[in-house]
Amino acid sequence: MNLLIKNIILPDGDAYKYSDIYVSDDTIVGIGSSPENFVADEIIEGEGRIAIPAFVNAHTHAYMSVLRNAADDLPFMTWLFEGVMPREEKLNNEQAYWGSLLACAEMIKRGCGTFCDMHLFPGASAKAAVKSGMRAVVSRGLTGSDGGQRRLDEQYAEIEEWKDHKNISFMLAPHAIYTCDKEFLLKVSSEAKRLGLGLNIHLSESKAEFGDCLRDNGCTPTEYCESLGLFENKTLAAHCVQLTENDISILAKRGVSVASNPKSNLKLGNGIAPIYQLDQAGVNVCIGTDSAASNNSLNMFSELNYMTLLHKGTNYDSTAIPAKKALDFATVNGAKALGYDNLGKLEVGYIADIALLDTNVPQMVPLRNYYAAVCYCCDGSETDTLILDGKVVMKNKKLLTIDEEELYYNINKIVKETD
């Protein structure tokens, strides 16, 4: 299948230019000039539209979309243990699937093509990703000590079930140091090494976690994980809000990727991660939305905007985290964190995950600077078309892989059954 995207807006330095993108099967095979013997099976007219790499949401809990607006304006631990977990216990795998599919629909409509999911319901997010056409890195949230083996067994079974699906891959996910004891953390780390999988963990998210770890272990959460050898695995650490200079040095030295979730961290009162300092230290920074239960939306455009503005303000430096760097955080850096070296750029040889944004709306006129427009002007509603793996999954704002009427019916039914 050959796809031609004509007259599309691409970056030209900080400005922009019109060009063409040529896609064959799942790969970008040409930009500007046509590859030899290329014959398009489908042509998309791109005039008046910006092309960007589809976003990589580096940290979310897709099934929790069904818990949107269920627990708000609460202290973090109250939100988690009293607002969220009791509702989670009422859900089953089928309900979690519909919640995950709702997340996929929302992410697609906001230009996202890949997500890293930490879940409690094996198969739910993988099934939703395959249905929607998205790419997912899936991890079962692992908690406990003796009870942890059951959850590990669920993860093994999920890997076996979905291992042959091209766009489903896996990490092991010890939930956090406060939900896993030392022995279980060591076990999960050992299993990750045995299976050749990365680790996905919540790290240093709140002052309470940071303070409790200092009290109980005499070190910070980052230092604690380092002492246990967790970072000997390829690791994606979500949040990393409470960090010391030594913590940042450890993360940089060990090649840990940090998935920052600016809006969720703000809403839960956990603070602002030192992203500028992490980036300056050479840490691979990427962006996640966290769940719709904490963030209330899965809009990567909004996270992109917050990422730049927060760190300009907190560092009193208007040049901190410029728009292009933030877009890299949300695309190619996220892809790198998830193990992809051919995703997250509009370049020949890269996977054809491409979002097209309509510029014929007031907030995008006049168009001068490609990166500034994407980062500072877009709210996500501009997303018109999404191409994933070379296949069109949304065109003219219409989802082609998900029946929205059926989706909303099932979500509203679940809410009535579980609230």
ChimeraX attribute file (.defattr): number of C-alpha atoms within 10 A of each C-alpha:
attribute: neighborCount
match mode: 1-to-1
recipient: residues
	/A:1	12
	/A:2	19
	/A:3	25
	/A:4	23
	/A:5	20
	/A:6	17
	/A:7	19
	/A:8	22
	/A:9	23
	/A:10	22
	/A:11	17
	/A:12	12
	/A:13	10
	/A:14	13
	/A:15	15
	/A:16	17
	/A:17	13
	/A:18	17
	/A:19	18
	/A:20	20
	/A:21	26
	/A:22	25
	/A:23	29
	/A:24	21
	/A:25	14
	/A:26	19
	/A:27	22
	/A:28	25
	/A:29	21
	/A:30	20
	/A:31	18
	/A:32	13
	/A:33	11
	/A:34	15
	/A:35	13
	/A:36	7
	/A:37	6
	/A:38	15
	/A:39	14
	/A:40	15
	/A:41	10
	/A:42	11
	/A:43	12
	/A:44	17
	/A:45	12
	/A:46	22
	/A:47	16
	/A:48	15
	/A:49	22
	/A:50	26
	/A:51	24
	/A:52	24
	/A:53	28
	/A:54	27
	/A:55	34
	/A:56	33
	/A:57	30
	/A:58	34
	/A:59	29
	/A:60	25
	/A:61	25
	/A:62	31
	/A:63	31
	/A:64	26
	/A:65	28
	/A:66	28
	/A:67	23
	/A:68	16
	/A:69	14
	/A:70	17
	/A:71	17
	/A:72	17
	/A:73	12
	/A:74	15
	/A:75	12
	/A:76	20
	/A:77	14
	/A:78	13
	/A:79	18
	/A:80	16
	/A:81	11
	/A:82	13
	/A:83	18
	/A:84	19
	/A:85	12
	/A:86	11
	/A:87	17
	/A:88	17
	/A:89	10
	/A:90	11
	/A:91	20
	/A:92	12
	/A:93	15
	/A:94	13
	/A:95	21
	/A:96	27
	/A:97	23
	/A:98	27
	/A:99	29
	/A:100	26
	/A:101	29
	/A:102	25
	/A:103	27
	/A:104	31
	/A:105	24
	/A:106	16
	/A:107	24
	/A:108	29
	/A:109	26
	/A:110	27
	/A:111	31
	/A:112	31
	/A:113	30
	/A:114	30
	/A:115	29
	/A:116	30
	/A:117	28
	/A:118	28
	/A:119	23
	/A:120	24
	/A:121	23
	/A:122	23
	/A:123	23
	/A:124	24
	/A:125	33
	/A:126	29
	/A:127	17
	/A:128	26
	/A:129	27
	/A:130	19
	/A:131	13
	/A:132	23
	/A:133	22
	/A:134	25
	/A:135	25
	/A:136	27
	/A:137	22
	/A:138	29
	/A:139	30
	/A:140	25
	/A:141	24
	/A:142	29
	/A:143	23
	/A:144	21
	/A:145	15
	/A:146	10
	/A:147	11
	/A:148	20
	/A:149	16
	/A:150	13
	/A:151	18
	/A:152	21
	/A:153	11
	/A:154	18
	/A:155	25
	/A:156	15
	/A:157	14
	/A:158	20
	/A:159	20
	/A:160	10
	/A:161	13
	/A:162	18
	/A:163	13
	/A:164	10
	/A:165	11
	/A:166	10
	/A:167	17
	/A:168	20
	/A:169	20
	/A:170	24
	/A:171	27
	/A:172	26
	/A:173	29
	/A:174	28
	/A:175	22
	/A:176	23
	/A:177	22
	/A:178	17
	/A:179	14
	/A:180	18
	/A:181	16
	/A:182	15
	/A:183	13
	/A:184	21
	/A:185	26
	/A:186	17
	/A:187	16
	/A:188	21
	/A:189	23
	/A:190	16
	/A:191	15
	/A:192	20
	/A:193	16
	/A:194	9
	/A:195	11
	/A:196	14
	/A:197	18
	/A:198	25
	/A:199	25
	/A:200	33
	/A:201	26
	/A:202	20
	/A:203	25
	/A:204	26
	/A:205	24
	/A:206	20
	/A:207	15
	/A:208	15
	/A:209	19
	/A:210	20
	/A:211	17
	/A:212	16
	/A:213	20
	/A:214	15
	/A:215	11
	/A:216	9
	/A:217	12
	/A:218	12
	/A:219	16
	/A:220	23
	/A:221	26
	/A:222	25
	/A:223	20
	/A:224	17
	/A:225	18
	/A:226	16
	/A:227	11
	/A:228	14
	/A:229	14
	/A:230	23
	/A:231	22
	/A:232	18
	/A:233	19
	/A:234	22
	/A:235	24
	/A:236	29
	/A:237	27
	/A:238	25
	/A:239	27
	/A:240	27
	/A:241	22
	/A:242	23
	/A:243	22
	/A:244	13
	/A:245	11
	/A:246	12
	/A:247	19
	/A:248	23
	/A:249	16
	/A:250	17
	/A:251	25
	/A:252	19
	/A:253	13
	/A:254	17
	/A:255	19
	/A:256	22
	/A:257	26
	/A:258	33
	/A:259	34
	/A:260	29
	/A:261	31
	/A:262	27
	/A:263	24
	/A:264	24
	/A:265	23
	/A:266	14
	/A:267	17
	/A:268	19
	/A:269	15
	/A:270	20
	/A:271	19
	/A:272	22
	/A:273	25
	/A:274	19
	/A:275	25
	/A:276	19
	/A:277	15
	/A:278	22
	/A:279	18
	/A:280	11
	/A:281	15
	/A:282	15
	/A:283	22
	/A:284	22
	/A:285	26
	/A:286	30
	/A:287	30
	/A:288	30
	/A:289	29
	/A:290	30
	/A:291	25
	/A:292	23
	/A:293	24
	/A:294	29
	/A:295	24
	/A:296	21
	/A:297	21
	/A:298	26
	/A:299	24
	/A:300	24
	/A:301	24
	/A:302	19
	/A:303	26
	/A:304	28
	/A:305	21
	/A:306	18
	/A:307	28
	/A:308	24
	/A:309	18
	/A:310	19
	/A:311	22
	/A:312	17
	/A:313	11
	/A:314	13
	/A:315	13
	/A:316	10
	/A:317	10
	/A:318	13
	/A:319	11
	/A:320	20
	/A:321	20
	/A:322	17
	/A:323	23
	/A:324	16
	/A:325	16
	/A:326	23
	/A:327	28
	/A:328	21
	/A:329	30
	/A:330	30
	/A:331	26
	/A:332	24
	/A:333	28
	/A:334	31
	/A:335	25
	/A:336	19
	/A:337	25
	/A:338	26
	/A:339	15
	/A:340	14
	/A:341	14
	/A:342	17
	/A:343	26
	/A:344	29
	/A:345	23
	/A:346	23
	/A:347	17
	/A:348	16
	/A:349	15
	/A:350	20
	/A:351	25
	/A:352	30
	/A:353	30
	/A:354	28
	/A:355	27
	/A:356	26
	/A:357	26
	/A:358	20
	/A:359	21
	/A:360	14
	/A:361	11
	/A:362	8
	/A:363	14
	/A:364	17
	/A:365	11
	/A:366	11
	/A:367	15
	/A:368	12
	/A:369	14
	/A:370	22
	/A:371	23
	/A:372	18
	/A:373	19
	/A:374	23
	/A:375	23
	/A:376	18
	/A:377	17
	/A:378	21
	/A:379	18
	/A:380	18
	/A:381	15
	/A:382	24
	/A:383	25
	/A:384	21
	/A:385	26
	/A:386	30
	/A:387	25
	/A:388	26
	/A:389	22
	/A:390	21
	/A:391	18
	/A:392	19
	/A:393	22
	/A:394	24
	/A:395	16
	/A:396	11
	/A:397	16
	/A:398	15
	/A:399	18
	/A:400	13
	/A:401	15
	/A:402	19
	/A:403	12
	/A:404	15
	/A:405	8
	/A:406	10
	/A:407	16
	/A:408	14
	/A:409	11
	/A:410	15
	/A:411	20
	/A:412	11
	/A:413	12
	/A:414	19
	/A:415	14
	/A:416	8
	/A:417	10
	/A:418	14
	/A:419	9
